[in-house]
Amino acid sequence: MGDKGGGNHSDVTDFILVGIRVRPELHSLLFLLFLIIYGMVLLGNLTMIGIIVTDPRLNTPMYFFLGNLSVIDLSYSTVIVPKAMVNILSQKKTISFAGCVAQLFLYALFMVTEAFVLAAMAYDRFIAICNPLLYSVRMSRSVCIQLVAGSYLCGWVSSILQISVTFSMSFCASRVIDHFYCDSNPIEKISCSNIFINKMVSLSLAVLIILPTIIVIVVSYMYIVSTVLKIRSSEGRKKAFSTCSSHLGVVSLLYGTVSFVYLTPPNNPELRKVASVCYILFTPMLNPLIYSLRNKDVKDAMKKVLWKKKVLL
């Protein structure tokens, strides 16, 4: 690791990203895997955004949030994956100090924003099912914009705090980050500083982000379940639950993969990298599929677009 008394952050101009450790002959295969999945991320999320923007029937709060979710998924995947793909085939595998700061900032920004947008979507479903007569007032366009803007604000504040404590540390002679992108945990491992404050800030941010969003989601669905069970017809119950099933699937996928990433033992960095791939690539790839396969409005809109293309051809 080098001398613990070695330089500080101002002396570091770049870092080396180790990436996922595989045999050299598998680098091309790993690159191809990243390329295919990232291509599906782009296709799925851009298609979802395009359908929501162009179809007037999807001009509702739920699809407004879903469109923003697709933008977020596309963004945090794009922040990390292209650079990781370049490094897979590169000998240098470097990232500039400024690039590392920007990557961690944007990754944290979109990750936190997604958690709050999902909480806003749960609140939207709660109002739609439990207070349908007040839905147009409680979930007006201005309210939806405020909820999304507030989500981005929370992401921005937490990201600023995260990069402030992370890059105020002194670094040792080693510039090698044992990951395929700049994340706070592997960066702390090459620091010469006392990281107690960093750990406390990270823990505090995690509590302030996870606790309120989980509470909003859980409480919203407790009320939703209670209301739906009072519906007498089985068809009515099925219709009410169907509007929530896609959101629950996305929430489960997000928190499941994030838990996999951050609950993985720190002494097993390769497993943590695999867990990160699940979050950064598979989650944004699957989210559009979950909503398109389980949502009649989205499927109808996609059929309409495909029919138009067929007619034009």
C-alpha positions in Angstrom: 0.0 0.0 0.0 2.9 2.3 0.4 4.0 4.6 3.1 1.1 5.7 5.3 2.6 9.1 5.6 2.7 9.5 1.8 0.9 12.3 -0.1 -2.5 13.7 0.3 -5.4 14.1 -2.1 -4.0 17.2 -3.7 -1.0 15.1 -4.9 -3.2 12.6 -6.7 -4.0 13.3 -10.3 -5.6 10.0 -11.2 -6.6 6.5 -9.9 -6.3 3.0 -11.2 -9.5 1.0 -11.3 -8.7 -2.7 -11.0 -12.0 -3.8 -12.4 -13.4 -7.3 -12.3 -10.6 -9.8 -12.0 -10.9 -12.4 -14.8 -8.4 -14.3 -16.9 -7.1 -12.2 -19.8 -8.7 -14.4 -22.4 -12.1 -13.6 -20.8 -11.8 -9.8 -21.1 -13.4 -9.8 -24.6 -16.3 -11.9 -23.3 -16.8 -9.7 -20.3 -16.7 -6.6 -22.6 -19.3 -8.2 -24.8 -21.6 -9.1 -21.8 -21.4 -5.5 -20.6 -22.1 -4.2 -24.1 -25.2 -6.4 -24.7 -26.7 -5.6 -21.3 -25.9 -1.9 -21.5 -27.5 -1.9 -25.0 -30.6 -3.4 -23.5 -30.6 -0.7 -20.8 -30.4 2.0 -23.4 -33.1 0.4 -25.6 -35.5 -0.4 -22.8 -35.3 2.9 -21.0 -35.3 5.2 -24.1 -38.3 3.2 -25.4 -40.1 3.7 -22.1 -39.3 7.5 -22.1 -40.4 7.8 -25.7 -43.7 6.1 -25.2 -44.5 8.1 -22.1 -43.6 11.4 -23.7 -45.5 10.7 -27.0 -48.7 8.9 -25.8 -51.3 11.3 -24.4 -53.0 8.4 -22.5 -49.9 8.1 -20.4 -50.0 11.8 -19.3 -50.7 10.8 -15.7 -48.7 11.2 -12.4 -47.8 7.5 -12.3 -46.2 7.6 -15.8 -44.6 11.0 -15.0 -42.8 9.3 -12.1 -42.1 6.2 -14.3 -40.5 8.4 -17.0 -38.3 10.0 -14.4 -37.4 6.6 -13.1 -36.2 5.5 -16.6 -34.1 8.7 -16.9 -32.5 7.9 -13.5 -31.8 4.3 -14.4 -30.3 5.3 -17.7 -28.2 8.0 -16.1 -26.5 6.1 -13.3 -25.8 3.2 -15.6 -24.3 5.5 -18.2 -22.2 7.2 -15.5 -20.3 3.9 -14.8 -20.7 1.4 -17.6 -19.0 3.1 -20.6 -15.8 3.8 -18.6 -15.8 0.3 -17.1 -16.1 -1.1 -20.7 -13.1 1.0 -21.9 -11.0 -0.1 -18.9 -11.8 -3.8 -19.6 -9.9 -3.6 -22.9 -7.4 -1.0 -21.8 -3.9 -1.7 -20.2 -3.9 1.6 -18.2 -7.3 1.3 -16.5 -7.0 4.9 -15.1 -9.5 7.5 -14.2 -8.6 11.1 -13.5 -9.1 12.5 -10.0 -11.8 14.9 -11.3 -13.4 12.0 -13.2 -13.5 9.9 -10.1 -15.1 12.8 -8.1 -17.7 13.3 -10.8 -18.5 9.6 -11.1 -19.0 9.1 -7.4 -21.1 12.3 -7.2 -23.4 11.4 -10.1 -23.7 7.7 -9.0 -24.7 8.8 -5.5 -27.0 11.5 -6.8 -29.0 9.1 -9.0 -29.0 6.3 -6.5 -30.5 8.5 -3.8 -32.9 10.2 -6.2 -34.2 6.8 -7.3 -35.0 5.8 -3.7 -37.1 9.0 -3.2 -38.8 8.8 -6.5 -39.9 5.2 -5.7 -41.3 6.5 -2.4 -43.2 9.2 -4.3 -44.6 6.5 -6.6 -45.8 4.6 -3.5 -47.5 7.7 -2.2 -49.1 8.2 -5.7 -50.6 4.7 -5.6 -51.8 5.3 -2.0 -53.7 8.4 -3.1 -55.0 6.7 -6.2 -56.5 3.7 -4.4 -57.3 5.1 -0.9 -58.4 8.6 -1.8 -59.5 8.5 -5.5 -61.8 11.5 -5.3 -58.9 13.7 -4.1 -56.4 12.2 -6.6 -56.5 15.1 -9.1 -55.9 17.6 -6.3 -53.3 15.7 -4.2 -51.3 14.6 -7.3 -51.6 17.6 -9.5 -48.9 18.4 -12.1 -47.2 20.9 -9.8 -47.2 18.5 -6.8 -45.6 15.8 -9.0 -42.9 18.2 -10.2 -42.2 19.2 -6.6 -41.9 15.6 -5.5 -39.4 14.8 -8.3 -37.5 18.1 -7.7 -37.3 17.3 -4.0 -36.0 13.8 -4.8 -33.2 15.3 -6.9 -32.5 17.9 -4.2 -32.1 15.1 -1.6 -29.8 13.3 -4.0 -27.7 16.4 -4.6 -27.3 17.3 -0.9 -26.3 13.7 0.1 -23.9 13.5 -2.9 -22.2 16.7 -2.0 -21.7 15.5 1.6 -20.5 12.1 0.4 -17.8 13.4 -1.9 -16.8 16.2 0.5 -15.8 13.7 3.2 -14.5 11.1 0.7 -12.1 13.3 -1.2 -11.0 15.4 1.8 -9.0 12.3 2.9 -5.3 11.9 2.4 -4.2 9.1 0.1 -1.3 6.7 0.4 1.3 6.0 -2.3 -1.2 3.5 -3.9 -3.7 4.9 -6.3 -5.3 1.5 -7.0 -9.0 1.3 -6.3 -10.1 -2.3 -6.1 -13.4 -1.9 -8.0 -14.6 -1.1 -11.6 -15.9 2.4 -10.6 -15.2 5.0 -8.0 -17.1 4.0 -4.8 -16.6 5.4 -1.3 -15.7 2.0 0.4 -12.8 1.0 -1.9 -11.5 4.6 -2.0 -11.4 4.7 1.9 -9.2 1.6 1.8 -6.4 3.5 0.1 -6.6 6.4 2.5 -4.0 7.3 5.1 -6.6 9.3 7.1 -8.7 8.3 10.0 -12.0 7.3 8.3 -14.2 7.3 11.4 -15.9 10.5 10.4 -16.4 9.1 6.8 -18.1 6.0 8.2 -20.3 8.1 10.5 -21.3 10.4 7.6 -22.1 7.4 5.4 -24.1 5.7 8.1 -26.0 8.8 8.9 -26.8 9.4 5.2 -27.9 5.8 4.8 -30.3 6.1 7.8 -31.7 9.5 6.6 -32.3 8.1 3.1 -33.4 4.5 3.7 -35.6 5.0 6.8 -38.0 7.7 5.5 -38.3 6.1 2.0 -39.0 2.6 3.4 -41.5 4.1 5.9 -43.4 5.9 3.2 -43.5 2.7 1.0 -44.4 0.4 3.8 -47.1 2.6 5.3 -48.5 3.4 1.9 -48.9 -0.3 1.1 -50.4 -1.1 4.5 -53.2 1.4 3.7 -53.5 0.1 0.1 -53.8 -3.5 1.2 -56.4 -2.5 3.9 -58.4 -0.6 1.3 -58.2 -3.3 -1.4 -59.3 -6.0 1.0 -62.5 -4.1 1.6 -63.4 -4.2 -2.1 -66.1 -6.8 -2.5 -65.5 -8.0 -6.1 -62.5 -10.1 -6.9 -62.2 -8.3 -10.2 -61.9 -5.0 -8.4 -59.3 -6.3 -6.0 -57.3 -7.8 -8.9 -57.4 -4.5 -10.8 -56.3 -2.5 -7.7 -53.5 -4.8 -7.0 -52.3 -4.9 -10.6 -51.6 -1.1 -10.5 -49.2 -1.7 -7.6 -47.5 -5.0 -8.6 -45.0 -3.4 -11.0 -44.0 -0.8 -8.5 -43.5 -3.5 -5.8 -41.4 -5.5 -8.2 -39.1 -2.5 -8.9 -38.9 -1.6 -5.2 -38.0 -5.2 -4.3 -35.4 -5.3 -7.1 -33.8 -2.0 -6.1 -33.5 -2.7 -2.4 -32.6 -6.3 -2.9 -29.6 -5.5 -5.2 -28.5 -2.6 -3.1 -28.6 -4.8 0.1 -26.6 -7.4 -1.8 -24.0 -4.7 -2.7 -23.6 -3.2 0.8 -24.1 -6.2 2.9 -21.5 -8.2 1.1 -18.5 -8.9 3.4 -15.8 -6.3 2.8 -13.2 -9.0 2.7 -14.7 -10.4 -0.5 -14.3 -7.6 -3.0 -15.0 -9.7 -6.1 -18.4 -10.7 -4.7 -19.1 -7.1 -4.1 -18.2 -6.3 -7.7 -20.6 -8.9 -8.9 -23.3 -7.5 -6.7 -22.6 -4.0 -8.1 -23.0 -5.3 -11.6 -26.5 -6.6 -10.6 -27.4 -3.1 -9.4 -25.8 -1.0 -12.1 -26.7 -3.2 -15.1 -29.4 -5.7 -14.4 -31.7 -3.4 -12.3 -32.0 -0.7 -15.0 -32.4 -3.4 -17.7 -35.2 -5.2 -15.8 -37.2 -2.1 -14.6 -38.7 -1.3 -18.1 -39.5 -4.9 -18.7 -41.3 -5.2 -15.4 -43.5 -2.2 -16.2 -44.0 -3.1 -19.9 -44.9 -6.7 -19.3 -47.2 -6.1 -16.3 -48.9 -2.9 -17.4 -51.7 -2.9 -19.9 -51.4 0.9 -20.7 -47.7 0.6 -21.6 -48.3 -2.6 -23.6 -51.1 -0.9 -25.6 -48.9 2.2 -26.2 -46.1 0.0 -27.5 -48.5 -1.9 -29.8 -49.7 1.4 -31.1 -46.2 2.5 -31.9 -45.3 -0.8 -33.5 -48.5 -0.7 -35.6 -47.7 2.8 -36.8 -44.2 1.6 -37.9 -45.8 -1.4 -39.7 -48.2 0.9 -41.5 -45.3 3.3 -42.5 -43.3 0.4 -43.9 
